[in-house]
Amino acid sequence: MADHVDLILKQWHAQRPDLDVSPMAVIGRLSRLKQLVDAELRKTFAAHGLDPASFDVLATLRRSDPPHRLTPAELMRASMVTSGAVTQRLDRLEARGLVRRTPSESDGRGVVVTLTDDGRALIDRALPDHVQAEERVLAGLSGAQRDGLAGTLRELLESLGDTTDLT
């Protein structure tokens, strides 16, 4: 069985047989996969009145140690949201009463972001649905295939410098 990327590769081989387009087999599939996964996850987020970046901010605060409080810089490092998006998301989430920004006790110029009770309740409702959506996306793979894919993707990310210290 062929997929959309196989068609693209076939077309390139016909048009440019001199060029090794084999990297497209991986990158093209990663790109297509991201589109399909994003669409599936957006449905779940929307059911809870969230978008991906807002979910990520709430989830990052929720998985941090109680009292579920981080500085905006810590939030940016610990989440998958860019610095420009953090301020925008915090404004929206604060307006909805899901997070609270207060002056930092250690640095009078800085702020800390705290997950409110409503924010915690929302992320606690959304998270199981999010995990179920991810499970649906991965249903075509066995446990061993998932483990192998996760390991391969980790190696690729590490080779590109995307590492973190878990200590």
Legacy VTK file of the C-alpha trace (Angstrom):
# vtk DataFile Version 3.0
C-alpha trace
ASCII
DATASET POLYDATA
POINTS 167 float
0.000 0.000 0.000
1.265 3.480 -0.867
0.758 6.780 0.908
0.833 10.380 -0.294
4.578 10.640 0.308
5.183 7.617 -1.951
3.463 9.537 -4.745
5.665 12.583 -4.152
8.810 10.434 -4.153
7.740 8.712 -7.369
7.152 12.082 -9.024
10.547 13.398 -7.942
12.289 10.239 -9.138
10.656 10.728 -12.548
11.533 14.419 -12.740
14.947 14.386 -11.042
16.423 10.867 -11.157
19.827 12.419 -10.477
18.756 13.599 -7.007
18.532 11.397 -3.913
15.215 12.489 -2.409
15.145 9.732 0.226
15.183 12.268 3.109
11.734 13.331 1.906
10.440 9.882 2.836
11.023 10.664 6.513
10.541 14.427 6.616
7.470 14.315 4.394
5.859 11.674 6.582
6.724 13.576 9.747
5.099 16.665 8.238
1.973 14.772 7.153
1.793 13.066 10.524
2.019 16.390 12.339
-0.880 17.749 10.292
-3.055 14.727 11.024
-2.155 14.584 14.728
-2.682 18.334 15.157
-6.143 18.099 13.586
-7.120 15.251 15.919
-5.799 16.987 19.036
-7.412 20.319 18.104
-10.818 18.607 18.209
-10.159 17.451 21.754
-8.864 20.846 22.860
-11.846 22.625 21.274
-14.243 20.361 23.175
-12.763 21.893 26.330
-12.620 25.474 25.046
-8.860 25.346 24.538
-6.338 25.623 21.738
-3.029 23.728 21.636
-0.913 26.503 23.178
-3.397 27.181 25.986
-3.583 23.469 26.748
0.205 23.338 26.822
0.464 26.253 29.265
-2.150 24.761 31.603
-0.596 21.287 31.343
2.877 22.673 32.052
1.635 24.426 35.178
-0.354 21.350 36.265
2.610 18.973 35.974
4.863 21.311 37.934
5.096 20.791 41.673
2.405 22.387 43.858
1.486 25.182 44.110
1.679 24.841 40.293
3.515 28.133 39.904
6.185 29.165 37.381
7.689 32.358 36.054
6.879 33.175 32.416
10.483 32.269 31.499
10.190 28.899 33.259
6.877 28.322 31.507
8.454 29.012 28.134
11.366 26.614 28.813
9.139 23.865 30.212
6.412 24.083 27.579
6.294 23.897 23.832
5.225 27.534 23.461
7.354 30.419 22.179
8.037 33.525 24.278
5.695 35.691 22.218
2.937 33.138 22.567
3.399 32.858 26.348
2.336 36.457 27.022
-0.599 36.206 24.646
-1.749 32.890 26.139
-1.335 34.150 29.682
-3.475 37.199 28.890
-6.246 34.959 27.552
-5.980 32.379 30.307
-5.929 35.047 33.021
-9.008 36.743 31.519
-10.786 33.374 31.792
-9.694 32.937 35.405
-7.568 29.876 34.637
-4.233 31.374 35.724
-3.223 34.242 37.970
-0.160 36.455 37.605
1.256 37.973 40.774
4.444 39.856 41.587
7.407 37.635 42.346
8.345 37.489 46.026
12.017 37.070 45.143
12.173 39.631 42.325
9.893 42.637 42.601
10.118 43.272 38.856
9.124 39.755 37.830
5.858 37.862 37.999
4.841 34.315 38.739
2.020 32.465 37.033
-0.159 30.224 39.168
-2.770 27.724 38.047
-6.122 28.669 39.604
-8.621 26.139 40.946
-10.690 26.619 37.767
-7.576 26.138 35.632
-6.685 22.964 37.483
-10.212 21.618 37.136
-10.209 22.332 33.389
-6.857 20.705 32.705
-7.818 17.737 34.873
-10.951 17.275 32.720
-9.137 17.801 29.413
-6.084 15.632 30.086
-7.802 12.208 29.987
-9.497 13.150 26.697
-6.127 14.325 25.341
-4.492 11.017 26.261
-7.389 9.119 24.648
-6.949 11.170 21.451
-3.245 10.320 21.414
-4.148 6.683 21.966
-6.483 6.793 18.945
-3.724 8.320 16.824
-1.293 5.559 17.809
-3.792 2.681 17.705
-2.242 1.325 14.496
1.051 0.602 16.260
1.899 -2.156 18.715
3.505 -1.351 22.051
6.879 -2.465 20.716
6.457 -0.296 17.605
5.557 2.709 19.763
8.595 2.156 21.967
10.859 1.792 18.943
9.453 4.890 17.260
9.729 6.927 20.466
13.361 5.870 20.846
14.207 6.667 17.232
12.552 10.085 17.453
14.384 10.802 20.729
17.697 9.984 19.034
16.865 12.293 16.134
15.885 15.121 18.491
19.077 14.645 20.510
21.145 14.719 17.308
19.587 18.113 16.569
20.494 19.419 20.039
17.047 19.116 21.593
17.995 17.774 25.007
17.126 18.496 28.586
18.567 17.712 31.984
16.103 15.578 33.948
17.894 16.006 37.252
LINES 1 168
167 0 1 2 3 4 5 6 7 8 9 10 11 12 13 14 15 16 17 18 19 20 21 22 23 24 25 26 27 28 29 30 31 32 33 34 35 36 37 38 39 40 41 42 43 44 45 46 47 48 49 50 51 52 53 54 55 56 57 58 59 60 61 62 63 64 65 66 67 68 69 70 71 72 73 74 75 76 77 78 79 80 81 82 83 84 85 86 87 88 89 90 91 92 93 94 95 96 97 98 99 100 101 102 103 104 105 106 107 108 109 110 111 112 113 114 115 116 117 118 119 120 121 122 123 124 125 126 127 128 129 130 131 132 133 134 135 136 137 138 139 140 141 142 143 144 145 146 147 148 149 150 151 152 153 154 155 156 157 158 159 160 161 162 163 164 165 166
